[in-house]
Amino acid sequence: MSLAPSERAPATGAATTTATGTPAGRGTHRHPGSARRGRRRLLTPESVPYLLIMPAVLGFAIFKAYPIAASFWISLTTGNGDDRQFSGLANYRRLLDDPLFWTALKNTALILVVQVPLMLGLALLVALALNSTKVWLRPLWRLGVFVPSLTGLVAAGVMFSVILNRDAGLLNWVLSLFGVDRVNWLGSPVWARVGVVLVITWHYTGYNAVMYLAGLQGVPKELYEAAMVDGAGPVRRFFSITLPQLRPILLLTVVLSTIGTLQLFDEPYVLTGGGPDNATLTVTMYLYNNGFKYFDFGYASALAYALALIVSLLGILQVRLMGERR
């Protein structure tokens, strides 16, 4: 029986094609080799570094750049939720006329001026003592000095609120042993600021002392030996060798401590809540109150940008004043 024309096998050597001219059986599938060549073109030596940093760039764009841009836009608006209207620089003009903002800024500056020199000076003294070979059990003392910085800020605030309690506080009990009257540490504007300074100093002195200690151990001993041969005493060696060698670390700790104090929130919030009479109200706490108590996010964002500007200007000024002279 003869086959129908449509059932006959194609002639040997003839190329079977589709109506569009594509060889039968291949369709539009790409050859595996072309995909590999595409990947090889993507993974060139020049492109690999960019591919490696791409996750970090995306993370920065999503979690940093976008919130920064969005908060700046919010600072130019008024209202809440979807009922937000563009108001230009109205929030910034309001900030300049807000007496409570200036009170918070004054409190923050006062704590900064008192606390940072006190803490860093104490940290340097501790580091000098721990660097001395005459100190017994130095590793144990170093650990003990650093432990407070491992304590959570909220936990430290709660602990000191108990210690500074007027009626049942440990500090007033110790003072009473020497015949000193009880001090209302958290109820007086002056003593409340002192309490905040005590908490910050206790918490961060050890951290800065460890940084200074690392710098001291990096100072070449030959410099001290040469100075002693020339007749330089301990004070002269400290000011002529130790401090110049510690200048980069001193600059780092001053800048970091200044930034941290300008952003002070946890300690006064837990200890006093900003009181009494707004004596411990800081800029960051005032920002928090406007944003999350009064839901005035536009004004809170303006406060955040004002604080960022102050931090940036102070950081630049400190680097200029304390930076290495070439």
SULPE-V811583 format. One line per field, one symbol per residue. ss: DSSP state (H for helix, E for strand, L for the rest). psi: psi as a letter, one per 20 degrees, with the letter a starting at -180 (. if undefined). burial: 1 if it has 16 or more other C-alpha atoms within 10 Angstrom, else 0. A space follows every 10 residues. Layout:
# SULPE-V811583
ss: ???
psi: ???
burial: ???
This chain:
# SULPE-V811583
ss: LLLLHHHLLL LLLLLLELLL LLELLLLLLL LHHHHHHHHH HHLLHHHHHH HHHHHHHHHH HHHHHHHHHH HHHHHLEEEE LLEEEELLLH HHHHHHLLHH HHHHHHHHHH HHHHHHHHHH HHHHHHHHHH HLLLLLLHHH HHHHHHHHHH LLHHHHHHHH HHHLLLLLLH HHHHHHHLLL LLLLLLLLHH HHHHHHHHHH HHHHHHHHHH HHHHHHHLLL HHHHHHHHHL LLLHHHHHHH HHHHHLHHHH HHHHHHHHHH HHLLLHHHHH HLLLLLLLLL LLHHHHHHHH HHLLLLHHHH HHHHHHHHHH HHHHHHHHHH HHLLLL
psi: pqqqhiiqqq qpippprrhj jppqihcjpq phhhghhghh hhlqhhighh hhigghgggg hgifgghggg hgghijrrrq cimpqpjckg hhhhghjohh ghgghggghg hghggghggh ghhgggghgi iqiipqlghg hgghhhghii pqgggggggh hghjpghjqg ghgghhhjjp qppmgjipgg hghggghggg ghhighghhh ghghhhiipp hhghghhhhi jpagghhghh ggghhjgghg gghggghggh hhkpggghgg gijiaqkkhj prghhhgggh gigikmhghh hghghgghgg ggghgggghg hirpp.
burial: 0000000000 0000000000 0000000000 0000000000 0000000000 0000000000 0000000000 1101111110 0000000001 1100100000 1011111110 1100110011 0111011001 1000000000 0100110110 0010011001 1011110010 1110000000 0111111010 1111111111 1111111111 1110110000 0001001000 0000001000 1100110011 1111101110 1111111111 1111110111 1111111101 1000011111 1111101000 1000100100 000000
